[in-house]
Each structure stands twice: as C-alpha cells, then as structure tokens.
Amino acid sequence: MQHLGEEVARLGLELACIVAVSPNGTIGVTSAEPPYAQSLPWDVPEDLANFQRVTKHCALIMGRKTFLSLPRLLKGRIHIVLSSTSNWASELSSTELQEDDEGTAIWPATADTLAYHLTQLARHHPQRPRTVFVIGGSAVFAQFAEFCTRWYITIVNWQRGEGDMFKEVHYCLPPASLFQQEMEVVHNGPWMRSRGKGNVEYVFLKIERRASAAENAPTALGGTDAAYGLPKEKEKQD
Ligand SMILES: NC(=O)c1ccc[n+]([C@@H]2O[C@H](COP(=O)([O-])OP(=O)(O)OC[C@H]3O[C@@H](n4cnc5c(N)ncnc54)[C@H](OP(=O)(O)O)[C@@H]3O)[C@@H](O)[C@H]2O)c1
C-alpha cells in the first residue's frame, strides 16, 4: 500500500474520499450480538442522495465489511472490494463480477491486486474514470486518507441514545493540523435538518488539497473547530 500514491499519480487517477461522520468520529455501528450486522446509525436520506450524485459513474474502493453492509449494489459503479482473502467472493456469480450495461460490477481485490485493478480502470476501461472514490469503512479511510486530494464530508449531528446496544465504528479524520496546512475548505454548509427519522441535522463540507500547501495556512478552516471542520456557530435551516 505504501506506493499507492505514486501508482495513482502515474496512472493519472485521483483519489477522493466521501464520508459521513458524527462529531465524535462515529461512521457506523455494528450490532453487539450476532449476526454483528454493520450499518449506519442515522437515517439521513439527503446524505445518501448526495453520495449517489457525487460518486455517479465513478469507481469505488471499500472494505469487505462496508461492501457487505450495502443494501444493494450501487448502479453504474465498479465496487473494488478489499479483503485479505478471496474466500468471501467465492459466492459471487459471474454476472456480479462482470460489468453490466450500466457499468455496475464487483472487483474483489487484495492489497497486492489493487494496483492491477487501478491500471485496468485507468488504461483499459471504456470510460477511463479519472476519480476513484474511497468510501470506507474505518480501516480503509485510515489507509487511504493521505492519498486523497478531495474530501466530501457530511457532518451528522448524531449522538448515541440511551440504551443503544450496538458498538460504534469510529474513524477520526486526519488532524486539523494537516487540514490547516494542506487543505482548503471549498464548501461549508449550511446546516440542514434531515427529513429522515429523528430529523438529524447535517452539513456538507468539501475540502480540497491545496496545490500550494503553504498558502493561507493559518486560516484554512476559517471559523471552524476541531478535527472535523465543524462550524463553531451552526447556521440552521429549519
Ligand atoms: N459513514 C460513512 O461514511 C461510512 C462509510 C463506509 C462504511 N461505514 C460503516 O462502517 C462500518 C464498516 O467499516 P469497518 O471499518 O468495520 O470495515 P471496512 O473498512 O469496511 O472493512 C474492513 C475489512 O476490509 C478489508 N481490508 C481493509 N484494508 C485492507 C487491505 N489493505 N488489504 C486487504 N484487505 C483489507 C479486510 O477484510 P478481511 O477481513 O476480509 O481481510 C477488513 O477486515 C459499517 O458500519 C458501515 O455502515 C460508514
């Protein structure tokens, strides 16, 4: 994985990250008892719609657990699914492994075959998608964060409820110091209230890696707070 950045650049690809995260760093939950199902803790349909819009016609890199948590395949997207073994994929049908007319397919990958898959995309895929989205989960974000040049972050103002029996899956974004030096917030809000269950508030951020990392470093996050770029004063749109 350590040569991934060079490989991506050599192939003319760009890695972008898309994540929804609560202020305490939660990105998902897993049930504390069998069958240990993985899912999102909140119901924010607007975030799912944003995900569909942003990642349309792009390839996606994800961990096996995130893949298994998807309710269905994401249409028009190649799912590059990382696992240390190929066992899990033995039950996939040849139809699922081959790309359909809409561009939907599953490409099981390991750390060793990832470069091959990226080469297939960049050199041999009819659409030659330039952007590959890193969509999680925590293990995958942690490994790919440093290679991403764009971040689509949804802050979801969700808190664990009393009596909730699941385990939280945490992911902490790179420290604010990295954002301040190398990143620029190009879109920030406003806060919105979801139509979904619980009417949770959320805000969309878009962050890009600076061409020149030094420029305006101290004010890169403007009036924001902590590692997540949370605006200090929430501007709610109820
Ligand atoms: N809020 C969000 O934006 C968001 C996004 C995605 C997921 N999620 C949530 O996150 C949870 C799942 O995330 P997770 O962190 O538990 O799992 P994950 O990152 O999706 O998957 C972890 C698995 O991926 C494989 N893997 C990761 N890196 C690899 C590497 N370098 N080489 C080979 N295999 C590798 C391994 O599979 P093997 O065990 O097979 O080796 C590992 O066990 C779910 O609750 C999901 O709903 C939330």
The ligand as an SDF file (V2000), in Angstrom:
LIG
                    3D

 48 52  0  0  0  0  0  0  0  0999 V2000
  -20.4510    6.9090    7.4980 N   0  0  0  0  0  0  0  0  0  0  0  0
  -19.7950    6.5430    6.4030 C   0  0  0  0  0  0  0  0  0  0  0  0
  -19.4630    7.3730    5.5460 O   0  0  0  0  0  0  0  0  0  0  0  0
  -19.4380    5.0820    6.2210 C   0  0  0  0  0  0  0  0  0  0  0  0
  -18.7820    4.6700    5.0680 C   0  0  0  0  0  0  0  0  0  0  0  0
  -18.4560    3.3200    4.9450 C   0  0  0  0  0  0  0  0  0  0  0  0
  -18.7880    2.4210    5.9450 C   0  0  0  0  0  0  0  0  0  0  0  0
  -19.4420    2.8710    7.0170 N   0  0  0  0  0  0  0  0  0  0  0  0
  -19.7630    1.9460    8.1200 C   0  0  0  0  0  0  0  0  0  0  0  0
  -18.5410    1.4050    8.5840 O   0  0  0  0  0  0  0  0  0  0  0  0
  -18.7570    0.0770    9.0250 C   0  0  0  0  0  0  0  0  0  0  0  0
  -17.8160   -0.8540    8.2820 C   0  0  0  0  0  0  0  0  0  0  0  0
  -16.4980   -0.3720    8.4230 O   0  0  0  0  0  0  0  0  0  0  0  0
  -15.3230   -1.2040    9.1170 P   0  0  0  0  0  0  0  0  0  0  0  0
  -14.2740   -0.2450    9.4790 O   0  0  0  0  0  0  0  0  0  0  0  0
  -15.9110   -2.0410   10.1960 O   0  0  0  0  0  0  0  0  0  0  0  0
  -14.8620   -2.1910    7.9630 O   0  0  0  0  0  0  0  0  0  0  0  0
  -14.2980   -1.9070    6.4750 P   0  0  0  0  0  0  0  0  0  0  0  0
  -13.1750   -0.9360    6.4980 O   0  0  0  0  0  0  0  0  0  0  0  0
  -15.4370   -1.6350    5.5680 O   0  0  0  0  0  0  0  0  0  0  0  0
  -13.7690   -3.3560    6.1070 O   0  0  0  0  0  0  0  0  0  0  0  0
  -12.6630   -3.8820    6.7900 C   0  0  0  0  0  0  0  0  0  0  0  0
  -12.1640   -5.0680    6.0040 C   0  0  0  0  0  0  0  0  0  0  0  0
  -11.6610   -4.6460    4.7380 O   0  0  0  0  0  0  0  0  0  0  0  0
  -10.5740   -5.4580    4.3680 C   0  0  0  0  0  0  0  0  0  0  0  0
   -9.3810   -4.6080    4.1930 N   0  0  0  0  0  0  0  0  0  0  0  0
   -9.2010   -3.3290    4.6120 C   0  0  0  0  0  0  0  0  0  0  0  0
   -7.9730   -2.9090    4.2520 N   0  0  0  0  0  0  0  0  0  0  0  0
   -7.3900   -3.9260    3.5620 C   0  0  0  0  0  0  0  0  0  0  0  0
   -6.1270   -4.1150    2.9460 C   0  0  0  0  0  0  0  0  0  0  0  0
   -5.1920   -3.1480    2.9110 N   0  0  0  0  0  0  0  0  0  0  0  0
   -5.8780   -5.2930    2.3620 N   0  0  0  0  0  0  0  0  0  0  0  0
   -6.7900   -6.2890    2.3730 C   0  0  0  0  0  0  0  0  0  0  0  0
   -8.0000   -6.1760    2.9570 N   0  0  0  0  0  0  0  0  0  0  0  0
   -8.2860   -5.0190    3.5440 C   0  0  0  0  0  0  0  0  0  0  0  0
  -10.3940   -6.5110    5.4610 C   0  0  0  0  0  0  0  0  0  0  0  0
  -11.2170   -7.5880    5.0680 O   0  0  0  0  0  0  0  0  0  0  0  0
  -10.9330   -9.1140    5.5300 P   0  0  0  0  0  0  0  0  0  0  0  0
  -11.3580   -9.1730    6.9520 O   0  0  0  0  0  0  0  0  0  0  0  0
  -11.7900   -9.9270    4.6110 O   0  0  0  0  0  0  0  0  0  0  0  0
   -9.4770   -9.3630    5.3300 O   0  0  0  0  0  0  0  0  0  0  0  0
  -11.0040   -5.7830    6.6610 C   0  0  0  0  0  0  0  0  0  0  0  0
  -11.4600   -6.6660    7.6850 O   0  0  0  0  0  0  0  0  0  0  0  0
  -20.2250   -0.2160    8.7870 C   0  0  0  0  0  0  0  0  0  0  0  0
  -20.9300    0.0410    9.9780 O   0  0  0  0  0  0  0  0  0  0  0  0
  -20.6260    0.7780    7.7110 C   0  0  0  0  0  0  0  0  0  0  0  0
  -22.0160    1.0770    7.7710 O   0  0  0  0  0  0  0  0  0  0  0  0
  -19.7800    4.1740    7.1830 C   0  0  0  0  0  0  0  0  0  0  0  0
  1  2  1  0
  2  3  2  0
  2  4  1  0
  4  5  1  0
  4 48  2  0
  5  6  2  0
  6  7  1  0
  7  8  2  0
  8  9  1  0
  8 48  1  0
  9 10  1  0
  9 46  1  0
 10 11  1  0
 11 12  1  0
 11 44  1  0
 12 13  1  0
 13 14  1  0
 14 15  2  0
 14 16  1  0
 14 17  1  0
 17 18  1  0
 18 19  2  0
 18 20  1  0
 18 21  1  0
 21 22  1  0
 22 23  1  0
 23 24  1  0
 23 42  1  0
 24 25  1  0
 25 26  1  0
 25 36  1  0
 26 27  1  0
 26 35  1  0
 27 28  2  0
 28 29  1  0
 29 30  1  0
 29 35  2  0
 30 31  1  0
 30 32  2  0
 32 33  1  0
 33 34  2  0
 34 35  1  0
 36 37  1  0
 36 42  1  0
 37 38  1  0
 38 39  2  0
 38 40  1  0
 38 41  1  0
 42 43  1  0
 44 45  1  0
 44 46  1  0
 46 47  1  0
M  CHG  2   8   1  16  -1
M  END
$$$$
